Amino acid sequence: MDVVFDVVDLALDVSDVIDRTKQLSKPDTVEVPPDPKPLPAAAQRALAEAEERKRRREQSDQAASATDQASQP
């Protein structure tokens, strides 16, 4: 009777190993987000204005830095 239980136990172990192998062989799926929706016109204008302010601030900072460097002996 112990032999029957040992055989059943072995069969279940083999089945478990096969299931794990199948799971490992499946490629990972990667979800790709849908194409982004275009921004509304007001949002596009606000973004353009913010980028313009940032560009002007950077230019101002660079000019101030150049002035500081020129005034140093």
VOGU-980782 format. One record per atom (N, C-alpha, C, CB): x, y, z; residue in three letters. Coordinates in pm, whole numbers, plus 50000, padded with zeros to 5 digits. Glycine has a CB too. Layout:
BEGIN
XYZAla;...
//
This chain:
BEGIN
500824988150000Met;500005000050000Met;500875012650000Met;499064999950120Met;502015012450072Asp;502915023850074Asp;503475026749935Asp;504055021350172Asp;503665016249856Val;504195018149721Val;503225026349637Val;504475004449654Val;501935023749651Val;500925031149575Val;500985045949613Val;499495025349601Val;501065048849742Phe;501145062749787Phe;502415069549736Phe;501085063449940Phe;503505062249736Asp;504765067749686Asp;504665070949537Asp;505915057949711Asp;504035062249461Val;503865064449316Val;502965076549291Val;503285051849248Val;501875077549366Val;500965089049350Val;501675101849388Val;499685087249437Val;502445101549496Asp;503195113349541Asp;504205117549435Asp;503905110449674Asp;504895107949377Leu;505865110849272Leu;505165116849149Leu;506625098149233Leu;504015111449113Ala;503275116548998Ala;502835130949022Ala;502055107548968Ala;502395133949143Leu;501995147649175Leu;503185157149172Leu;501315148149312Leu;504335152549220Asp;505545160649216Asp;505955163549072Asp;506685153749290Asp;505895153648987Val;506245155348846Val;505275165148780Val;506235141748771Val;503995163748810Ser;502985172648755Ser;503245187048798Ser;501585168248799Ser;503625188948925Asp;503915202348976Asp;505125208448905Asp;504175201849128Asp;506155200448883Val;507355205248812Val;506995209248669Val;508455194348812Val;506155201548603Ile;505745204748466Ile;504965217748463Ile;504895193348406Ile;504055219748558Asp;503295232248563Asp;504205244248584Asp;502255231548675Asp;505155243148674Arg;506075254148698Arg;506915257148574Arg;506985250948816Arg;507345246748505Thr;508135248648383Thr;507315255848277Thr;508625235248329Thr;506045252248264Lys;505185258948167Lys;505025273648201Lys;503805252148160Lys;504855276748329Gln;504685290648370Gln;505945298848343Gln;504325291448517Gln;507105292848365Leu;508355299848341Leu;508625302048193Leu;509495292248403Leu;508085293348109Ser;508365294447967Ser;507475304747898Ser;508195281047901Ser;506425309247965Lys;505545319347905Lys;506245332847907Lys;504165320147980Lys;506225340047795Pro;506865353247794Pro;506045363247877Pro;507045358447649Pro;506755372647935Asp;506065383148010Asp;505355392247910Asp;507055391248099Asp;504135395447940Thr;503405404547853Thr;503615418747903Thr;501895401047847Thr;503815427647811Val;504025441647844Val;502835449447789Val;505375446947787Val;502175456647878Glu;501045464747834Glu;501555478047783Glu;500005466747949Glu;501145481447664Val;501545494047603Val;500385503747619Val;501945492247452Val;500665515547673Pro;499555524947690Pro;499035529547555Pro;500005537047774Pro;497775533347549Pro;497235538247423Pro;497915551347383Pro;495715540247433Pro;497755554747256Asp;498335567347209Asp;497785578847292Asp;498045569547058Asp;498665588247328Pro;498195599447409Pro;497225608047329Pro;499375607947458Pro;496265613647400Lys;495305622547335Lys;495975636147314Lys;493995624047420Lys;495665642647206Pro;496245655947184Pro;495735665647289Pro;495925661147041Pro;496595674947328Leu;496205684847426Leu;495205694647366Leu;497435692347480Leu;494275699347447Pro;493375709947399Pro;494185722447366Pro;492265713147505Pro;493605731147284Ala;494305743147239Ala;494745751747357Ala;493415751247146Ala;493905753347458Ala;494265761547574Ala;495455755647647Ala;493065762947670Ala;495505742547659Ala;496625735947726Ala;497905737447644Ala;496325721047751Ala;497785736547513Gln;498955738347426Gln;499515752447440Gln;498585735547279Gln;498615762447445Arg;499065776247462Arg;499755778147596Arg;497895786047448Arg;499155772747702Ala;499735774147835Ala;501105767547841Ala;498805767947942Ala;501255755947780Leu;502545749047777Leu;503565757247700Leu;502395735147715Leu;503175762747585Ala;504085770947506Ala;504515783347584Ala;503425775047373Ala;503575789547654Glu;503915801347734Glu;504875797847846Glu;502635807747792Glu;504655786647912Ala;505535782448021Ala;506945779447968Ala;504965770048093Ala;507025772947853Glu;508325770147793Glu;509045782947754Glu;508175760947671Glu;508275792747703Glu;508865805647665Glu;509395812947789Glu;507825814447592Glu;508635812847899Arg;509095819248023Arg;510365812448073Arg;507995818748132Arg;510405799248064Lys;511585791948109Lys;512795795448023Lys;511325776748105Lys;512575796247892Arg;513675799647800Arg;514195813747830Arg;513205798647653Arg;513275823247853Arg;513695837047884Arg;514445837648017Arg;512465846347888Arg;513965830148116Arg;514625830048247Arg;516045824448233Arg;513805821748349Arg;516195813648154Glu;517525807848135Glu;518455817548064Glu;517425794948055Glu;517915824847964Gln;518735834747894Gln;519135846047989Gln;517975840347773Gln;518195850148074Ser;518475860748170Ser;519545856148269Ser;517195864948245Ser;519425843848315Asp;520415838348408Asp;521795837448343Asp;519975824448458Asp;521835833648217Gln;523115832648146Gln;523725846448128Gln;522925825748010Gln;522885856348096Ala;523395870048078Ala;523925875348210Ala;522285879448022Ala;523205872748319Ala;523665877248451Ala;524975870548488Ala;522595874448558Ala;525095857948457Ser;526315850548486Ser;527485856048406Ser;526125835748457Ser;527235859348281Ala;528285864848195Ala;528705878548246Ala;527805865848048Ala;527745886548293Thr;528045899648347Thr;528885898348474Thr;526755907448377Thr;528525888748559Asp;529275886448683Asp;530715882248652Asp;528585875848769Asp;530875873748553Gln;532205868948519Gln;533035879948456Gln;532125856948424Gln;532395888748378Ala;533125899648314Ala;533545910148416Ala;532265906248204Ala;532785911848524Ser;533135921948622Ser;534185917148723Ser;531905926348696Ser;534455904248723Gln;535475899148814Gln;536855901248755Gln;535255884248843Gln;537835904948840Pro;539185907648787Pro;539905895148743Pro;540025914548890Pro;
//
